[in-house]
Amino acid sequence: METFLSQYRQFLPDPYYGALADLVRERQQFLDHPTGNFLRYKNIVSQIPDFVPSVKDVAAPAVKAGRAGDISQKDRQFLKARLLQLGPWRKGPFDLFGIHVDAEWRSDMKWDRVAPHLPDLTGLRIMDIGSSNGYYMFRMAARNPLFVLGLEPQSAFYYQYRVVQKFVGRENVFCLPAAHEHLPRLDACFDLVFCMGVLYHRKSPVDMLKDIHKTLKPSGHIVLENLVLEGRNNLCLFPKDRYAKMRNVYFIPDLLAMESWLIRAGFRDVRILDVTRTTPAEQRKTDWIQTESLTDFLDPNELDKTVEGYPGPVRAVFMARASK
């Protein structure tokens, strides 16, 4: 993490640099003496040798580092076993030394729906909230941003990122094992903020959108993915207990309500980039997750409903600008 601080000193003038440096150092101290799952996953990653990849490609649908022939079969088996121990792999796919990490989500499908609408990323400061193992960060890195800063508090996902970054080695990508609420004030710091699949986990979604708005430069962009209800009635679902077996789902707005939230938070030029019902073609159980997946969350007799009887998952991607 000190590498991040030294590398980006010139790109993050004060007060941004000083505020973020404190968080980086605090997180580094934690990782130096981790506990619980952070210690478990750190130990797994520490066992993985510094294999040298002959090829790196972050623009490919499966983010790639190395070929099968770069390492021995024994080393490849060892690497695959360690990668499996870092599961569940939610986002992907990745191709590491010929090992196809077939993650639960075909994140390349979502990227292909979003990427054509993105602005030119050259030289931009980007933040990815809830960045998971960095799949979208690496895909953005291929478009030459100044840097992409990810925030990922989950231990497994953070150390998945560490493994991929170990071999891909993108200097314009960095991830902090921290949640969005841990971020210090960085008003008007970022040109673009990605927030994919996070907002419905928040009890106060408009407050989170306002916080994101503060971090954006005037006319900076937000790319937001959220569970939605189809329709434009300015209504919102608040699950009684769980939604698709998830406990921490609060507000699921319809399309007009989501637009209203963004406008209330200070955004303008709100656009809907994509509305897609989630299907097993995009989210499914694989050998890399060891848990339930989409088909387990749906009513087997009515696949357009969750097991709780709510409308089945539909996800929409919005883009908006921060007010000037």
Contacts in CASP RR format, 6 or more apart in sequence:
PFRMAT RR
TARGET T0000
AUTHOR 0000-0000-0000
METHOD contacts of the structure
MODEL  1
METFLSQYRQFLPDPYYGALADLVRERQQFLDHPTGNFLRYKNIVSQIPD
FVPSVKDVAAPAVKAGRAGDISQKDRQFLKARLLQLGPWRKGPFDLFGIH
VDAEWRSDMKWDRVAPHLPDLTGLRIMDIGSSNGYYMFRMAARNPLFVLG
LEPQSAFYYQYRVVQKFVGRENVFCLPAAHEHLPRLDACFDLVFCMGVLY
HRKSPVDMLKDIHKTLKPSGHIVLENLVLEGRNNLCLFPKDRYAKMRNVY
FIPDLLAMESWLIRAGFRDVRILDVTRTTPAEQRKTDWIQTESLTDFLDP
NELDKTVEGYPGPVRAVFMARASK
1 24 0 8 1.000
1 25 0 8 1.000
1 27 0 8 1.000
1 28 0 8 1.000
1 31 0 8 1.000
1 176 0 8 1.000
2 28 0 8 1.000
4 24 0 8 1.000
4 174 0 8 1.000
5 17 0 8 1.000
5 21 0 8 1.000
5 24 0 8 1.000
5 25 0 8 1.000
7 171 0 8 1.000
8 17 0 8 1.000
8 147 0 8 1.000
8 174 0 8 1.000
9 17 0 8 1.000
11 125 0 8 1.000
11 146 0 8 1.000
11 147 0 8 1.000
12 18 0 8 1.000
12 20 0 8 1.000
12 189 0 8 1.000
16 186 0 8 1.000
16 189 0 8 1.000
19 184 0 8 1.000
19 185 0 8 1.000
19 186 0 8 1.000
20 184 0 8 1.000
20 186 0 8 1.000
22 184 0 8 1.000
23 176 0 8 1.000
23 178 0 8 1.000
23 182 0 8 1.000
23 183 0 8 1.000
23 184 0 8 1.000
24 176 0 8 1.000
27 176 0 8 1.000
27 177 0 8 1.000
27 178 0 8 1.000
30 38 0 8 1.000
30 177 0 8 1.000
31 38 0 8 1.000
31 42 0 8 1.000
31 177 0 8 1.000
34 42 0 8 1.000
36 155 0 8 1.000
37 155 0 8 1.000
37 156 0 8 1.000
38 155 0 8 1.000
38 158 0 8 1.000
38 159 0 8 1.000
38 177 0 8 1.000
40 155 0 8 1.000
41 86 0 8 1.000
41 155 0 8 1.000
41 156 0 8 1.000
41 158 0 8 1.000
41 159 0 8 1.000
42 159 0 8 1.000
44 82 0 8 1.000
44 85 0 8 1.000
44 86 0 8 1.000
44 159 0 8 1.000
45 82 0 8 1.000
45 86 0 8 1.000
45 159 0 8 1.000
45 162 0 8 1.000
45 163 0 8 1.000
45 166 0 8 1.000
47 82 0 8 1.000
48 79 0 8 1.000
48 82 0 8 1.000
48 163 0 8 1.000
48 166 0 8 1.000
49 75 0 8 1.000
50 166 0 8 1.000
51 66 0 8 1.000
51 70 0 8 1.000
51 71 0 8 1.000
51 75 0 8 1.000
51 79 0 8 1.000
51 97 0 8 1.000
51 167 0 8 1.000
52 70 0 8 1.000
53 65 0 8 1.000
53 66 0 8 1.000
53 67 0 8 1.000
53 70 0 8 1.000
53 97 0 8 1.000
53 167 0 8 1.000
53 168 0 8 1.000
54 66 0 8 1.000
54 67 0 8 1.000
54 70 0 8 1.000
55 64 0 8 1.000
55 65 0 8 1.000
55 66 0 8 1.000
55 67 0 8 1.000
56 64 0 8 1.000
56 65 0 8 1.000
56 66 0 8 1.000
56 167 0 8 1.000
56 168 0 8 1.000
56 169 0 8 1.000
57 63 0 8 1.000
57 64 0 8 1.000
57 65 0 8 1.000
58 64 0 8 1.000
58 138 0 8 1.000
58 139 0 8 1.000
58 141 0 8 1.000
58 142 0 8 1.000
58 168 0 8 1.000
58 170 0 8 1.000
59 139 0 8 1.000
59 142 0 8 1.000
60 95 0 8 1.000
61 93 0 8 1.000
61 108 0 8 1.000
61 111 0 8 1.000
61 112 0 8 1.000
62 92 0 8 1.000
62 93 0 8 1.000
62 94 0 8 1.000
62 95 0 8 1.000
62 100 0 8 1.000
62 101 0 8 1.000
62 108 0 8 1.000
63 92 0 8 1.000
63 93 0 8 1.000
63 94 0 8 1.000
63 95 0 8 1.000
63 135 0 8 1.000
63 138 0 8 1.000
63 139 0 8 1.000
63 164 0 8 1.000
63 168 0 8 1.000
64 94 0 8 1.000
64 95 0 8 1.000
64 96 0 8 1.000
65 94 0 8 1.000
65 95 0 8 1.000
65 96 0 8 1.000
65 97 0 8 1.000
65 164 0 8 1.000
65 167 0 8 1.000
65 168 0 8 1.000
65 169 0 8 1.000
66 95 0 8 1.000
66 96 0 8 1.000
66 97 0 8 1.000
66 98 0 8 1.000
66 167 0 8 1.000
67 97 0 8 1.000
67 98 0 8 1.000
68 76 0 8 1.000
68 97 0 8 1.000
68 98 0 8 1.000
69 97 0 8 1.000
69 98 0 8 1.000
70 97 0 8 1.000
71 79 0 8 1.000
71 97 0 8 1.000
75 97 0 8 1.000
76 97 0 8 1.000
76 98 0 8 1.000
76 99 0 8 1.000
79 96 0 8 1.000
79 97 0 8 1.000
79 99 0 8 1.000
80 99 0 8 1.000
82 163 0 8 1.000
83 89 0 8 1.000
83 96 0 8 1.000
83 99 0 8 1.000
83 101 0 8 1.000
83 163 0 8 1.000
84 287 0 8 1.000
84 288 0 8 1.000
86 156 0 8 1.000
86 159 0 8 1.000
86 160 0 8 1.000
86 163 0 8 1.000
87 156 0 8 1.000
87 160 0 8 1.000
87 288 0 8 1.000
87 289 0 8 1.000
87 290 0 8 1.000
88 104 0 8 1.000
88 156 0 8 1.000
88 288 0 8 1.000
88 289 0 8 1.000
88 290 0 8 1.000
88 291 0 8 1.000
89 101 0 8 1.000
89 103 0 8 1.000
89 104 0 8 1.000
89 133 0 8 1.000
89 160 0 8 1.000
89 286 0 8 1.000
89 288 0 8 1.000
89 289 0 8 1.000
90 103 0 8 1.000
90 104 0 8 1.000
90 105 0 8 1.000
90 132 0 8 1.000
90 133 0 8 1.000
90 157 0 8 1.000
90 289 0 8 1.000
91 103 0 8 1.000
91 104 0 8 1.000
91 105 0 8 1.000
91 107 0 8 1.000
91 132 0 8 1.000
91 133 0 8 1.000
91 134 0 8 1.000
91 135 0 8 1.000
91 136 0 8 1.000
91 157 0 8 1.000
92 101 0 8 1.000
92 103 0 8 1.000
92 105 0 8 1.000
92 106 0 8 1.000
92 107 0 8 1.000
92 108 0 8 1.000
92 133 0 8 1.000
92 135 0 8 1.000
93 100 0 8 1.000
93 101 0 8 1.000
93 102 0 8 1.000
93 103 0 8 1.000
93 106 0 8 1.000
93 107 0 8 1.000
93 108 0 8 1.000
94 100 0 8 1.000
94 101 0 8 1.000
94 103 0 8 1.000
94 133 0 8 1.000
94 135 0 8 1.000
94 164 0 8 1.000
95 101 0 8 1.000
96 163 0 8 1.000
96 164 0 8 1.000
96 167 0 8 1.000
97 167 0 8 1.000
101 288 0 8 1.000
102 286 0 8 1.000
102 287 0 8 1.000
102 288 0 8 1.000
103 135 0 8 1.000
103 286 0 8 1.000
103 288 0 8 1.000
103 289 0 8 1.000
104 283 0 8 1.000
104 284 0 8 1.000
104 285 0 8 1.000
104 286 0 8 1.000
104 288 0 8 1.000
104 289 0 8 1.000
104 293 0 8 1.000
105 282 0 8 1.000
105 283 0 8 1.000
106 281 0 8 1.000
106 282 0 8 1.000
106 283 0 8 1.000
107 135 0 8 1.000
107 136 0 8 1.000
109 281 0 8 1.000
109 282 0 8 1.000
110 196 0 8 1.000
110 225 0 8 1.000
110 282 0 8 1.000
110 317 0 8 1.000
111 135 0 8 1.000
111 136 0 8 1.000
111 139 0 8 1.000
113 273 0 8 1.000
113 274 0 8 1.000
113 276 0 8 1.000
113 317 0 8 1.000
114 223 0 8 1.000
114 273 0 8 1.000
114 274 0 8 1.000
114 317 0 8 1.000
115 139 0 8 1.000
117 271 0 8 1.000
117 273 0 8 1.000
117 319 0 8 1.000
118 143 0 8 1.000
118 192 0 8 1.000
118 223 0 8 1.000
119 192 0 8 1.000
119 221 0 8 1.000
120 143 0 8 1.000
121 140 0 8 1.000
121 143 0 8 1.000
121 144 0 8 1.000
121 145 0 8 1.000
121 192 0 8 1.000
122 143 0 8 1.000
122 144 0 8 1.000
122 145 0 8 1.000
123 144 0 8 1.000
123 145 0 8 1.000
123 146 0 8 1.000
123 191 0 8 1.000
124 145 0 8 1.000
124 146 0 8 1.000
124 191 0 8 1.000
124 192 0 8 1.000
125 145 0 8 1.000
125 146 0 8 1.000
125 147 0 8 1.000
125 149 0 8 1.000
125 189 0 8 1.000
125 190 0 8 1.000
125 191 0 8 1.000
125 192 0 8 1.000
126 137 0 8 1.000
126 140 0 8 1.000
126 145 0 8 1.000
126 147 0 8 1.000
126 148 0 8 1.000
126 149 0 8 1.000
126 190 0 8 1.000
126 191 0 8 1.000
126 192 0 8 1.000
126 193 0 8 1.000
126 194 0 8 1.000
127 148 0 8 1.000
127 149 0 8 1.000
127 150 0 8 1.000
127 151 0 8 1.000
127 190 0 8 1.000
127 192 0 8 1.000
127 193 0 8 1.000
127 194 0 8 1.000
127 215 0 8 1.000
128 134 0 8 1.000
128 136 0 8 1.000
128 137 0 8 1.000
128 140 0 8 1.000
128 148 0 8 1.000
128 149 0 8 1.000
128 150 0 8 1.000
128 151 0 8 1.000
128 193 0 8 1.000
128 194 0 8 1.000
128 195 0 8 1.000
128 196 0 8 1.000
129 150 0 8 1.000
129 151 0 8 1.000
129 180 0 8 1.000
129 193 0 8 1.000
129 194 0 8 1.000
129 195 0 8 1.000
129 198 0 8 1.000
129 212 0 8 1.000
130 150 0 8 1.000
130 151 0 8 1.000
130 152 0 8 1.000
130 153 0 8 1.000
130 180 0 8 1.000
130 195 0 8 1.000
130 196 0 8 1.000
130 197 0 8 1.000
130 198 0 8 1.000
131 137 0 8 1.000
131 150 0 8 1.000
131 151 0 8 1.000
131 152 0 8 1.000
131 157 0 8 1.000
131 161 0 8 1.000
131 175 0 8 1.000
131 194 0 8 1.000
132 152 0 8 1.000
132 154 0 8 1.000
132 157 0 8 1.000
132 160 0 8 1.000
132 161 0 8 1.000
133 152 0 8 1.000
133 157 0 8 1.000
133 160 0 8 1.000
133 161 0 8 1.000
133 164 0 8 1.000
134 150 0 8 1.000
134 152 0 8 1.000
134 160 0 8 1.000
134 161 0 8 1.000
134 164 0 8 1.000
134 173 0 8 1.000
134 175 0 8 1.000
136 194 0 8 1.000
136 196 0 8 1.000
137 148 0 8 1.000
137 150 0 8 1.000
137 161 0 8 1.000
137 173 0 8 1.000
137 175 0 8 1.000
138 164 0 8 1.000
138 168 0 8 1.000
138 170 0 8 1.000
138 173 0 8 1.000
140 148 0 8 1.000
140 194 0 8 1.000
141 148 0 8 1.000
141 170 0 8 1.000
141 172 0 8 1.000
141 173 0 8 1.000
144 172 0 8 1.000
145 172 0 8 1.000
145 192 0 8 1.000
146 172 0 8 1.000
147 172 0 8 1.000
147 173 0 8 1.000
147 174 0 8 1.000
148 172 0 8 1.000
148 173 0 8 1.000
148 174 0 8 1.000
149 174 0 8 1.000
149 175 0 8 1.000
149 176 0 8 1.000
150 174 0 8 1.000
150 175 0 8 1.000
150 176 0 8 1.000
151 175 0 8 1.000
151 176 0 8 1.000
151 178 0 8 1.000
151 179 0 8 1.000
151 180 0 8 1.000
151 182 0 8 1.000
151 183 0 8 1.000
152 158 0 8 1.000
152 161 0 8 1.000
152 175 0 8 1.000
152 176 0 8 1.000
152 177 0 8 1.000
152 178 0 8 1.000
153 177 0 8 1.000
153 178 0 8 1.000
153 179 0 8 1.000
153 182 0 8 1.000
155 177 0 8 1.000
158 175 0 8 1.000
158 177 0 8 1.000
161 175 0 8 1.000
162 175 0 8 1.000
165 173 0 8 1.000
165 175 0 8 1.000
180 198 0 8 1.000
180 208 0 8 1.000
180 211 0 8 1.000
183 215 0 8 1.000
185 214 0 8 1.000
186 215 0 8 1.000
187 214 0 8 1.000
187 215 0 8 1.000
188 214 0 8 1.000
188 215 0 8 1.000
188 216 0 8 1.000
188 217 0 8 1.000
188 218 0 8 1.000
189 215 0 8 1.000
189 216 0 8 1.000
189 217 0 8 1.000
190 215 0 8 1.000
190 216 0 8 1.000
190 217 0 8 1.000
190 220 0 8 1.000
191 216 0 8 1.000
191 217 0 8 1.000
191 220 0 8 1.000
191 221 0 8 1.000
192 216 0 8 1.000
192 220 0 8 1.000
192 221 0 8 1.000
192 222 0 8 1.000
192 223 0 8 1.000
193 212 0 8 1.000
193 215 0 8 1.000
193 216 0 8 1.000
193 221 0 8 1.000
193 222 0 8 1.000
193 223 0 8 1.000
194 223 0 8 1.000
195 212 0 8 1.000
195 222 0 8 1.000
195 223 0 8 1.000
195 224 0 8 1.000
195 225 0 8 1.000
196 223 0 8 1.000
196 224 0 8 1.000
196 225 0 8 1.000
196 317 0 8 1.000
197 225 0 8 1.000
197 226 0 8 1.000
197 227 0 8 1.000
197 315 0 8 1.000
198 208 0 8 1.000
199 205 0 8 1.000
199 208 0 8 1.000
199 209 0 8 1.000
199 224 0 8 1.000
199 226 0 8 1.000
200 226 0 8 1.000
200 227 0 8 1.000
200 249 0 8 1.000
200 250 0 8 1.000
200 251 0 8 1.000
200 252 0 8 1.000
201 248 0 8 1.000
201 249 0 8 1.000
201 250 0 8 1.000
202 208 0 8 1.000
202 250 0 8 1.000
203 250 0 8 1.000
205 250 0 8 1.000
205 251 0 8 1.000
205 261 0 8 1.000
206 261 0 8 1.000
206 264 0 8 1.000
206 265 0 8 1.000
209 222 0 8 1.000
209 224 0 8 1.000
209 261 0 8 1.000
209 262 0 8 1.000
209 264 0 8 1.000
209 265 0 8 1.000
209 266 0 8 1.000
209 267 0 8 1.000
210 265 0 8 1.000
210 266 0 8 1.000
212 222 0 8 1.000
212 265 0 8 1.000
213 222 0 8 1.000
213 265 0 8 1.000
213 266 0 8 1.000
213 267 0 8 1.000
213 322 0 8 1.000
213 323 0 8 1.000
216 222 0 8 1.000
216 322 0 8 1.000
217 322 0 8 1.000
218 322 0 8 1.000
218 323 0 8 1.000
218 324 0 8 1.000
219 321 0 8 1.000
219 322 0 8 1.000
219 324 0 8 1.000
220 321 0 8 1.000
220 322 0 8 1.000
221 319 0 8 1.000
221 320 0 8 1.000
221 321 0 8 1.000
221 322 0 8 1.000
222 262 0 8 1.000
222 267 0 8 1.000
222 318 0 8 1.000
222 319 0 8 1.000
222 320 0 8 1.000
222 321 0 8 1.000
222 322 0 8 1.000
223 273 0 8 1.000
223 317 0 8 1.000
223 318 0 8 1.000
223 319 0 8 1.000
224 262 0 8 1.000
224 317 0 8 1.000
224 318 0 8 1.000
224 319 0 8 1.000
224 320 0 8 1.000
225 315 0 8 1.000
225 316 0 8 1.000
225 317 0 8 1.000
225 318 0 8 1.000
226 252 0 8 1.000
226 253 0 8 1.000
226 258 0 8 1.000
226 315 0 8 1.000
226 316 0 8 1.000
226 318 0 8 1.000
227 243 0 8 1.000
227 249 0 8 1.000
227 252 0 8 1.000
227 313 0 8 1.000
227 314 0 8 1.000
227 315 0 8 1.000
228 252 0 8 1.000
228 253 0 8 1.000
228 254 0 8 1.000
228 255 0 8 1.000
228 258 0 8 1.000
228 275 0 8 1.000
228 314 0 8 1.000
228 315 0 8 1.000
228 316 0 8 1.000
229 235 0 8 1.000
229 236 0 8 1.000
229 237 0 8 1.000
229 252 0 8 1.000
229 253 0 8 1.000
229 254 0 8 1.000
229 255 0 8 1.000
229 311 0 8 1.000
229 314 0 8 1.000
230 254 0 8 1.000
230 255 0 8 1.000
230 275 0 8 1.000
230 311 0 8 1.000
230 314 0 8 1.000
231 254 0 8 1.000
231 255 0 8 1.000
231 256 0 8 1.000
232 254 0 8 1.000
232 255 0 8 1.000
232 256 0 8 1.000
233 254 0 8 1.000
233 256 0 8 1.000
234 254 0 8 1.000
234 256 0 8 1.000
234 257 0 8 1.000
234 260 0 8 1.000
235 253 0 8 1.000
235 254 0 8 1.000
235 257 0 8 1.000
236 251 0 8 1.000
236 252 0 8 1.000
236 253 0 8 1.000
236 254 0 8 1.000
236 257 0 8 1.000
237 243 0 8 1.000
237 251 0 8 1.000
237 252 0 8 1.000
237 253 0 8 1.000
237 310 0 8 1.000
237 311 0 8 1.000
238 250 0 8 1.000
238 251 0 8 1.000
238 252 0 8 1.000
239 249 0 8 1.000
239 250 0 8 1.000
239 252 0 8 1.000
239 308 0 8 1.000
239 310 0 8 1.000
240 308 0 8 1.000
241 247 0 8 1.000
241 308 0 8 1.000
242 249 0 8 1.000
242 308 0 8 1.000
243 249 0 8 1.000
243 252 0 8 1.000
243 306 0 8 1.000
243 308 0 8 1.000
243 310 0 8 1.000
244 297 0 8 1.000
244 298 0 8 1.000
244 306 0 8 1.000
244 307 0 8 1.000
244 308 0 8 1.000
244 310 0 8 1.000
244 312 0 8 1.000
244 313 0 8 1.000
245 292 0 8 1.000
245 296 0 8 1.000
245 297 0 8 1.000
245 306 0 8 1.000
245 307 0 8 1.000
253 260 0 8 1.000
253 261 0 8 1.000
255 272 0 8 1.000
255 275 0 8 1.000
255 316 0 8 1.000
258 316 0 8 1.000
258 318 0 8 1.000
259 270 0 8 1.000
259 272 0 8 1.000
259 318 0 8 1.000
262 270 0 8 1.000
262 318 0 8 1.000
262 320 0 8 1.000
263 270 0 8 1.000
266 322 0 8 1.000
266 323 0 8 1.000
267 320 0 8 1.000
267 321 0 8 1.000
267 322 0 8 1.000
267 323 0 8 1.000
268 320 0 8 1.000
268 321 0 8 1.000
268 322 0 8 1.000
268 323 0 8 1.000
269 320 0 8 1.000
269 321 0 8 1.000
270 318 0 8 1.000
270 319 0 8 1.000
270 320 0 8 1.000
271 318 0 8 1.000
271 319 0 8 1.000
271 320 0 8 1.000
272 316 0 8 1.000
272 317 0 8 1.000
272 318 0 8 1.000
273 317 0 8 1.000
273 318 0 8 1.000
273 319 0 8 1.000
274 316 0 8 1.000
274 317 0 8 1.000
275 314 0 8 1.000
275 315 0 8 1.000
275 316 0 8 1.000
276 282 0 8 1.000
276 314 0 8 1.000
276 315 0 8 1.000
276 316 0 8 1.000
277 304 0 8 1.000
277 312 0 8 1.000
277 313 0 8 1.000
277 314 0 8 1.000
278 294 0 8 1.000
278 312 0 8 1.000
278 313 0 8 1.000
278 314 0 8 1.000
278 315 0 8 1.000
279 294 0 8 1.000
280 293 0 8 1.000
280 294 0 8 1.000
280 295 0 8 1.000
283 293 0 8 1.000
283 294 0 8 1.000
284 293 0 8 1.000
284 294 0 8 1.000
284 295 0 8 1.000
285 291 0 8 1.000
285 292 0 8 1.000
285 293 0 8 1.000
285 295 0 8 1.000
285 296 0 8 1.000
286 293 0 8 1.000
294 313 0 8 1.000
296 307 0 8 1.000
297 306 0 8 1.000
297 307 0 8 1.000
297 313 0 8 1.000
298 305 0 8 1.000
298 306 0 8 1.000
298 307 0 8 1.000
298 312 0 8 1.000
299 305 0 8 1.000
299 306 0 8 1.000
299 307 0 8 1.000
299 309 0 8 1.000
302 309 0 8 1.000
304 311 0 8 1.000
304 312 0 8 1.000
305 311 0 8 1.000
305 312 0 8 1.000
306 312 0 8 1.000
306 313 0 8 1.000
END
